[in-house]
Amino acid sequence: MSNSRLELLLLHALPLDGSMWKGQMHLLPGSTHAPTLYSLGDSIDAWAVEALRSVRGTRLIVVGCSVGGSCALEIAALAPDRIAALVLIGTKARHRPDPTLHVSALELLQAKGLAAAWDTYWASLFSESASSQVIDAAKAIAFRQPLQDVARGVTVFHTRPSREHVLSSLPRPIVIVTGEDDRAPGPEASSMQAAQARHGRLKIVRNCGHYVPLEQPEYLNAVLQELISDQQRSSPEQHLR
């Protein structure tokens, strides 16, 4: 007998880990999962396969931030029948590989370490409105990651395929969330993606950058609670087809 219990799968951003979802772990008690992805493989496909193995249900709300959103799209491509809804935060479904940027990021990590990479690639993704406490907490998460894990994450990010077709083909709600101050991909690209989705919704978060779960957790929790309530009110047979 299939397990039709609703589950929440939370997929983290670079260069963070599953603990970035601390503020969301209470939303579905006993049915919320936030794996750390780096050890799951060297490709977004491997991450998606292993993340799917960490949950048993057939009704998954998959939430991903940045590369975690790319993993969420990959999960939807692999197992669309298990998806109840997707929430993509700071995620770009279309990807044009840039091998030069990929190599330079790895070289910077190896030559100068995580602190230099943080300052170069990730510090500027926070809104100017973000508090120092939020930024310091994010840095603490990032700086406890092994360098080789972050390098693996960078490779997964840069080698991921485009998954635009998931937006247009998935017959489930897709909520696109972006901070108004984000630039990766930002409100304009996020709006286009929400319009491209068959059942897309756009949420633009004021005074927020790329890391919505850390910068504006209360806003994100309200979005997720509404989505969970919608799914709990509907039986699997009533889902969009």
Phi, psi and chi 1 to 4 in degrees:
 res  aa     phi    psi   chi1   chi2   chi3   chi4
   1 MET       -  130.5 -174.9  175.2 -179.7      -
   2 SER   -71.4  151.3   65.1      -      -      -
   3 ASN   -92.6  105.0  179.1    5.4      -      -
   4 SER   -96.9   12.5   61.3      -      -      -
   5 ARG   -65.9  138.6 -178.6 -178.8   67.5  175.4
   6 LEU   -70.5  133.4 -165.0   63.8      -      -
   7 GLU  -130.4  152.3  -66.2 -175.7   73.4      -
   8 LEU  -114.7  121.9 -168.2   59.0      -      -
   9 LEU  -115.3  116.8  179.2   58.3      -      -
  10 LEU  -109.8  125.1  -52.9  171.5      -      -
  11 LEU  -120.3  123.1  -55.3  169.8      -      -
  12 HIS   -82.2  166.4   64.6   81.9      -      -
  13 ALA   -92.6  165.7      -      -      -      -
  14 LEU   -77.8  147.2  -86.5  169.8      -      -
  15 PRO   -98.9   44.1   36.2  -32.3      -      -
  16 LEU   -99.7 -167.6  -50.8  175.8      -      -
  17 ASP  -141.7 -171.8   64.0   17.9      -      -
  18 GLY   -60.5  -19.1      -      -      -      -
  19 SER   -71.1  -11.1   69.0      -      -      -
  20 MET   -64.2  -16.6   74.6  171.2  -74.9      -
  21 TRP   -95.2   18.9  -58.1  103.5      -      -
  22 LYS   -52.3  -37.8 -179.1  179.6  178.2 -178.6
  23 GLY   -76.8   -3.9      -      -      -      -
  24 GLN  -116.5   -3.9  -71.0   72.2   46.1      -
  25 MET   -68.4  -15.9  -67.1  -58.8  -66.5      -
  26 HIS   -88.3   -4.3   66.2  -75.9      -      -
  27 LEU   -69.9  -36.4  -65.4  175.4      -      -
  28 LEU  -130.9   83.6  -93.0  179.4      -      -
  29 PRO   -56.0  130.2  -24.3   34.8      -      -
  30 GLY    79.4   -6.7      -      -      -      -
  31 SER  -131.9   23.2  -61.6      -      -      -
  32 THR  -115.2  131.0  -60.9      -      -      -
  33 HIS  -128.7  135.4  -45.0  -89.8      -      -
  34 ALA  -137.5   73.7      -      -      -      -
  35 PRO   -69.2  153.3   28.0  -36.0      -      -
  36 THR   -91.1  128.9  -66.6      -      -      -
  37 LEU   -90.4  -22.1  -59.4  169.4      -      -
  38 TYR   -56.9  -38.7  -56.5  118.6      -      -
  39 SER   -81.0    0.8   65.5      -      -      -
  40 LEU   -84.6   -8.3  -57.4 -175.6      -      -
  41 GLY   147.7 -177.0      -      -      -      -
  42 ASP  -107.4   13.3  -63.9  -37.7      -      -
  43 SER  -145.3  159.3   68.7      -      -      -
  44 ILE   -65.8  -31.0 -156.7   73.9      -      -
  45 ASP   -64.7  -44.0  177.0   73.7      -      -
  46 ALA   -63.3  -41.7      -      -      -      -
  47 TRP   -60.1  -44.0  -77.7   12.8      -      -
  48 ALA   -64.7  -43.6      -      -      -      -
  49 VAL   -60.0  -47.5  168.0      -      -      -
  50 GLU   -71.6  -36.5  -66.3  -57.3  -41.8      -
  51 ALA   -63.3  -38.7      -      -      -      -
  52 LEU   -62.1  -35.7  -90.1  172.5      -      -
  53 ARG   -68.3  -18.3  -72.2  177.8  178.8  165.7
  54 SER   -81.2   -9.2   72.2      -      -      -
  55 VAL  -125.2  151.7  -68.0      -      -      -
  56 ARG  -108.6  -19.6  -63.7 -176.8  178.9 -177.8
  57 GLY   -73.6  166.5      -      -      -      -
  58 THR  -109.0    7.1   57.9      -      -      -
  59 ARG  -130.7   89.6  -64.4 -179.7   64.1 -151.8
  60 LEU  -109.1  127.6  -53.4  176.5      -      -
  61 ILE   -94.2  111.2  -63.0  176.1      -      -
  62 VAL  -104.1  122.8 -173.9      -      -      -
  63 VAL  -119.3  125.4 -176.3      -      -      -
  64 GLY  -134.5  142.5      -      -      -      -
  65 CYS  -112.7  124.7 -176.9      -      -      -
  66 SER    60.1 -120.3 -163.3      -      -      -
  67 VAL   -63.0  -26.4   72.7      -      -      -
  68 GLY   -63.8  -33.4      -      -      -      -
  69 GLY   -67.5  -36.6      -      -      -      -
  70 SER   -63.1  -38.8  -61.0      -      -      -
  71 CYS   -65.4  -38.5 -172.3      -      -      -
  72 ALA   -61.4  -42.8      -      -      -      -
  73 LEU   -62.6  -38.6  -74.5  165.5      -      -
  74 GLU   -66.6  -39.2 -164.4   69.2   18.9      -
  75 ILE   -61.5  -42.0  -73.4  171.9      -      -
  76 ALA   -65.2  -34.2      -      -      -      -
  77 ALA   -69.4  -36.1      -      -      -      -
  78 LEU   -78.1  -39.0  -71.8  170.8      -      -
  79 ALA  -139.7   62.5      -      -      -      -
  80 PRO   -59.9  -29.3   20.8  -32.5      -      -
  81 ASP   -70.4  -16.0  -68.3  -15.8      -      -
  82 ARG   -93.0   -4.2  -66.1 -179.3   65.6 -176.2
  83 ILE   -90.3  124.3  -57.5  -60.8      -      -
  84 ALA   -90.5  -36.3      -      -      -      -
  85 ALA  -166.6  156.2      -      -      -      -
  86 LEU  -118.4  142.4  -70.0 -178.3      -      -
  87 VAL  -126.2  115.9 -179.4      -      -      -
  88 LEU  -112.5  116.4  -53.6  176.1      -      -
  89 ILE  -111.2  120.6  -55.1  165.0      -      -
  90 GLY    55.4   42.5      -      -      -      -
  91 THR  -118.1  138.9  -60.9      -      -      -
  92 LYS  -116.0  115.7 -170.1  173.6 -176.3  179.5
  93 ALA   -72.0  -34.2      -      -      -      -
  94 ARG   -86.2  136.5 -174.4  179.1 -174.6 -175.8
  95 HIS  -137.3  128.0 -179.4 -129.0      -      -
  96 ARG  -111.2  110.9  -67.2  178.9  178.4  175.7
  97 PRO   -59.3  141.6  -24.5   34.8      -      -
  98 ASP  -126.7   87.0 -174.3  -23.0      -      -
  99 PRO   -57.9  -33.3  -23.9   34.4      -      -
 100 THR   -65.4  -43.8  -59.6      -      -      -
 101 LEU   -65.5  -39.2 -176.2   57.7      -      -
 102 HIS   -59.0  -50.8  179.4 -166.7      -      -
 103 VAL   -63.6  -41.3  169.3      -      -      -
 104 SER   -66.4  -35.3   66.6      -      -      -
 105 ALA   -66.2  -43.1      -      -      -      -
 106 LEU   -65.4  -40.0  -67.4  178.3      -      -
 107 GLU   -65.0  -40.1  -71.7  178.0  -15.7      -
 108 LEU   -64.1  -44.1  179.4   63.4      -      -
 109 LEU   -58.0  -46.8  -85.3  167.8      -      -
 110 GLN   -70.7  -37.1  -64.9  -61.9  -29.2      -
 111 ALA   -83.2  -38.3      -      -      -      -
 112 LYS  -121.3   -9.6  -63.0 -172.5  176.8 -179.4
 113 GLY    91.6  179.1      -      -      -      -
 114 LEU   -68.6  -35.4 -168.4   50.0      -      -
 115 ALA   -61.8  -42.4      -      -      -      -
 116 ALA   -66.7  -40.1      -      -      -      -
 117 ALA   -65.4  -39.4      -      -      -      -
 118 TRP   -57.6  -50.1  173.7  -89.6      -      -
 119 ASP   -63.2  -33.2  -70.2  -19.1      -      -
 120 THR   -80.6  -42.7  -59.2      -      -      -
 121 TYR  -109.4  -33.9  -61.7  114.9      -      -
 122 TRP  -113.9  -29.8  -62.6  -59.2      -      -
 123 ALA   -59.5  -37.9      -      -      -      -
 124 SER   -75.2   -6.5   62.7      -      -      -
 125 LEU   -80.3  -12.1  -64.2  180.0      -      -
 126 PHE   -80.0  148.3  -71.5   88.4      -      -
 127 SER   -66.8  151.7  169.5      -      -      -
 128 GLU   -63.9  -18.8  -68.9 -176.7   -0.9      -
 129 SER   -80.3  -12.9  -57.2      -      -      -
 130 ALA   -65.4  137.6      -      -      -      -
 131 SER   -74.2  156.7   70.3      -      -      -
 132 SER   -62.7  -30.9   59.3      -      -      -
 133 GLN   -65.2  -41.1  -68.9   88.7  -17.0      -
 134 VAL   -65.0  -45.6  164.7      -      -      -
 135 ILE   -66.0  -41.8  -64.2  172.5      -      -
 136 ASP   -64.3  -37.4  -71.7  -13.6      -      -
 137 ALA   -66.0  -40.1      -      -      -      -
 138 ALA   -65.4  -42.8      -      -      -      -
 139 LYS   -62.2  -37.8  -73.4  175.2   67.2  174.9
 140 ALA   -62.8  -40.4      -      -      -      -
 141 ILE   -63.8  -47.7  -64.1  172.3      -      -
 142 ALA   -62.6  -43.3      -      -      -      -
 143 PHE   -75.3  -10.2  -73.4   11.3      -      -
 144 ARG   -92.9    0.6   67.1  171.6  178.8 -111.8
 145 GLN   -80.0  136.6  -53.8  -52.9  -45.4      -
 146 PRO   -59.3  140.5  -23.9   34.4      -      -
 147 LEU   -56.5  -39.6 -174.4   65.3      -      -
 148 GLN   -67.7  -27.9   63.7  -90.6   24.3      -
 149 ASP   -69.9  -44.5  -78.2   -0.3      -      -
 150 VAL   -64.4  -39.6  175.6      -      -      -
 151 ALA   -61.0  -40.7      -      -      -      -
 152 ARG   -63.0  -41.8 -175.5  179.9  -63.4  112.8
 153 GLY   -62.0  -39.6      -      -      -      -
 154 VAL   -61.6  -42.4  166.4      -      -      -
 155 THR   -64.9  -42.6  -69.6      -      -      -
 156 VAL   -60.6  -43.9  167.8      -      -      -
 157 PHE   -60.2  -45.1  175.7   78.7      -      -
 158 HIS   -79.8  -17.0  -78.9  -76.3      -      -
 159 THR  -106.5    5.8   59.4      -      -      -
 160 ARG   -67.3  150.0   73.2 -165.7 -166.9  -83.3
 161 PRO   -84.6  165.0   32.2  -35.2      -      -
 162 SER   -70.5  140.7  -74.0      -      -      -
 163 ARG  -131.6   36.9  -73.1  -65.8 -179.3 -131.1
 164 GLU   -60.0  -32.4  -72.4 -179.5  -68.9      -
 165 HIS   -64.2  -25.6   74.3  -83.1      -      -
 166 VAL   -64.6  -40.4  173.6      -      -      -
 167 LEU   -58.4  -44.5  -63.5  177.0      -      -
 168 SER   -84.2  -16.9   58.2      -      -      -
 169 SER  -108.4  -23.4   64.0      -      -      -
 170 LEU   -71.2  121.4 -171.7   71.8      -      -
 171 PRO   -87.8   48.6   33.7  -34.8      -      -
 172 ARG  -137.3  160.3  -58.6  -73.5 -175.5  -95.6
 173 PRO   -60.8  134.7  -21.9   33.0      -      -
 174 ILE  -124.8  114.3  -60.2  179.8      -      -
 175 VAL  -100.1  119.7 -176.9      -      -      -
 176 ILE   -99.5  118.8  -53.4  -69.4      -      -
 177 VAL  -115.3  132.2 -179.3      -      -      -
 178 THR  -143.0  140.4  178.8      -      -      -
 179 GLY   -70.9  143.2      -      -      -      -
 180 GLU   -65.7  -22.3   68.2  171.7   -9.9      -
 181 ASP   -98.0    3.9  -59.2  -33.1      -      -
 182 ASP   -74.5  151.1 -166.9   10.6      -      -
 183 ARG  -128.8   13.0   53.0 -176.0  177.8   81.2
 184 ALA  -138.9   80.4      -      -      -      -
 185 PRO   -92.5  -16.4   32.2  -34.6      -      -
 186 GLY    96.7  169.9      -      -      -      -
 187 PRO   -61.2  -39.1  -27.6   37.2      -      -
 188 GLU   -65.0  -50.9 -177.0  176.2   -6.8      -
 189 ALA   -65.1  -36.7      -      -      -      -
 190 SER   -64.5  -39.9  -64.6      -      -      -
 191 SER   -61.8  -41.2  177.7      -      -      -
 192 MET   -64.1  -39.1  -67.6  174.0   63.1      -
 193 GLN   -67.8  -40.1  -68.4 -176.4  131.5      -
 194 ALA   -62.8  -37.5      -      -      -      -
 195 ALA   -69.9  -30.6      -      -      -      -
 196 GLN   -73.7  -29.2 -173.5  177.6   -4.1      -
 197 ALA   -69.9  145.5      -      -      -      -
 198 ARG   -63.3  -37.3  -72.8  176.9   63.3  178.6
 199 HIS  -132.2   60.7  -58.5  -74.7      -      -
 200 GLY   -91.0  146.4      -      -      -      -
 201 ARG  -133.8  140.4  -51.1  173.3 -165.6  170.2
 202 LEU  -110.6  132.5  176.9   65.9      -      -
 203 LYS  -126.6  116.2  -56.5  -72.1 -174.5  179.5
 204 ILE  -105.6  122.7  -61.7  177.7      -      -
 205 VAL   -99.5  120.1 -169.1      -      -      -
 206 ARG   -70.7  151.5  -64.6 -172.9   62.0 -172.1
 207 ASN    52.8   46.9  -59.9  -43.9      -      -
 208 CYS  -148.4  145.8 -170.3      -      -      -
 209 GLY  -105.4 -135.9      -      -      -      -
 210 HIS   -77.0  -34.0 -169.8   60.9      -      -
 211 TYR   -99.1   69.0  -62.0  103.7      -      -
 212 VAL   -55.9  -42.6  177.9      -      -      -
 213 PRO   -59.5  -26.6  -23.5   34.5      -      -
 214 LEU   -94.0  -38.1  -61.2  176.0      -      -
 215 GLU   -81.1  -38.5  -64.9 -177.9   59.9      -
 216 GLN  -136.9   63.6  -64.6  -71.9   -8.6      -
 217 PRO   -63.6  -34.7   21.9  -33.4      -      -
 218 GLU   -64.8  -40.2  -64.6   84.0    1.6      -
 219 TYR   -63.0  -48.5 -177.0   99.4      -      -
 220 LEU   -62.0  -40.9  178.7   60.8      -      -
 221 ASN   -60.8  -38.5  -71.1   -6.7      -      -
 222 ALA   -64.3  -41.0      -      -      -      -
 223 VAL   -61.9  -46.1  170.3      -      -      -
 224 LEU   -69.3  -39.0  -64.6  179.1      -      -
 225 GLN   -63.4  -38.7  -75.6  168.3  -24.0      -
 226 GLU   -64.1  -42.5  179.9 -178.9    7.9      -
 227 LEU   -66.5  -42.5 -171.5   56.7      -      -
 228 ILE   -61.3  -44.7  -70.6  166.2      -      -
 229 SER   -61.7  -41.4  -65.3      -      -      -
 230 ASP   -60.0  -43.5  -72.3  -14.0      -      -
 231 GLN   -71.2  -35.3  -67.4  -63.4  -38.1      -
 232 GLN   -69.8  -27.7  -72.4  175.2  -29.8      -
 233 ARG   -75.9  -19.4  -77.8 -165.9  -65.0  -92.2
 234 SER  -108.4  141.1   64.5      -      -      -
 235 SER   -82.1  162.6   67.0      -      -      -
 236 PRO   -54.5  -33.8  -27.0   35.1      -      -
 237 GLU   -70.5  -19.7  -69.9   76.2   16.7      -
 238 GLN   -93.3   -2.6  -67.8  171.9  -41.9      -
 239 HIS   -62.5  157.1  -75.1  179.9      -      -
 240 LEU   -57.9  139.3  -66.0  167.5      -      -
 241 ARG  -115.1      -  -62.2 -176.5 -175.3  -82.6
